[in-house]
Every structure is written in C-alpha cells, then in structure tokens.
Amino acid sequence: MRKRTLIHAGLQTVVPWLAVAAVVIAMAWQQGLFSWGASAVTGPARTIALPGGGFSDGGRCGAEGYHYFPLPASASAPPAAESPAPVPGPRLVLGSYGYEKPSRAPGRFTIGLLFAPGPKGSLELSRTLGGEGVAVEIEGPRGLVGGAHGLPVTWDSATKSGTRDSAQVTLPLEALCPGQDARDVMQRLQAPIDSSNTITGQPAYTLTVSVRDPAIGAQRRSLGLPLGGSLLSANNLVPEDGFMLAGAAY
C-alpha cells in the first residue's frame, strides 16, 4: 500500500513538469527555433507562381542552356578580361549573392545587381525593369537546377540625378527544381579556392541574371551600338584573365 502511495505522489510531482515542457516545446516549434531536421521545400517540375512575385522555371528543369530572355551564347561564358578602356555601353554586374535562412521564414537566395551606364549619358531604368522584372537561371552539368522570371526588384536609394544603379532580387526556394538542396546549390555557385584564398577554377554551377528594359536599348542606340538590344545579363563565372582573391570577387 505504501509503495502505491509513493508512486502516486511521484506522478503528481512529475506530470505538471511534463505539461510545462510540452508547452515550451510547442512554443519553440511555432517560433521556428528548431525544425526537427525537416528539409527545405523546393518547387515542382512545372511552372508555378512564386511567393513575392514572379514565376518559376520548373517546367524547364534539366534543360541545357535555357534562358527566359533570348540571350546570346556568350551570356553563359566567362566574362572577357578587363580592358583599360571603359565599356562603351550599359552593363549589368552581379554584386554579392548568397543563401540565407531566417529563423521564422523560409530560406531564400538574394542577389545584388549593379547597373553601369557606360562612359556617356545615364541609364534611366524603369522601376519594374520594363514590366518584365528579372530572370534568374542556375545551371549545373546536367542542366537547369533552378530558375525564375518576372522577379520583382528592391531598389536601393536613387542617385542624386534620380537614376537607379543598384538593386536586389530574391529567389525563393520554390524556384529550385525537385530534389535540390539550397545549401548545396549555394556551395556549387562559388568558385573553388586554395589555401591562399585564390580562385583556382570556375564554379560548378552557373548563375545567370538578365533584364530587359527599353532604356537599355535607347542608350545603346544613342551611342551607336546596334548589338545587344534592350537586354543586359551577367553571370558568376570568373573572368578570362583568371585568378583573383576570392574576397575581391564575391
């Protein structure tokens, strides 16, 4: 009888603490403090509307050399070596890019865009980039592993002249093809480096970003540059003149 009494008393002591622990765990789960090892969700192998705007390229998963805008073959090649002479027309350059996973929000890729007007004139880009937004493609050795088009941009502060020269675009995880891991994709987008922090080769995956805006074509025509039309593109490949410190490139 005494043994039963002791067990009953012990249960009365433990049960309230178990209830408190359950409440704490539930609150932590709701706040995203841990994920029980769940993997991030990617998109399907079909085109879908993306959270925040734009559409995935899921229907093109595995395609080789695919770009939403009609880019030339050179768009997927390493940039030419830097020349002492300034580039004669407008140019798009990738700023910093990476993958982030906020504690209470889905993971996402962020890409910085830098627009250079060239040595003459200004580049009067529209806020929506011609109403077509930004196109992003990530391609590996077996074709497209992620991509989207119609992505909206977040502009940084305009210059004193009122022109826009830098912006950021976000690529949600739903833009990745099925079976892709976001952190693995990000790692493959980075060029390999040696122990001296020197780039030793090209990234395994190519990141291509492109835009189309009438202002780009207008400036090219004003400079007598017939090639390129209204398109600008940039990628993450290392320039042909080769090796540089990784911190300077990314």
Secondary structure, 3 states (H helix, E strand, C coil): CHHHHHHHHHHHHHHHHHHHHHHHHHHHHHCCCCCCCCCCCCCCCCCCECCCCCEECHHHCCCCCCCCCCCCHHHHCCCCCCCCCCCCCCEEEEEEEEEECCCCCCCEEEEEEEEECCCCCCCCCCCCCCCCCEEEEEEECCEEEEEEEEECEEECCCCCCCCCCEEEEEEEHHHECCCCCHHHHHHHCCCCECCCCEECCCCCCEEEEEEECHHHHHHHHHCCCCCCCCEEEEECCCCCCCCCEHHHHC
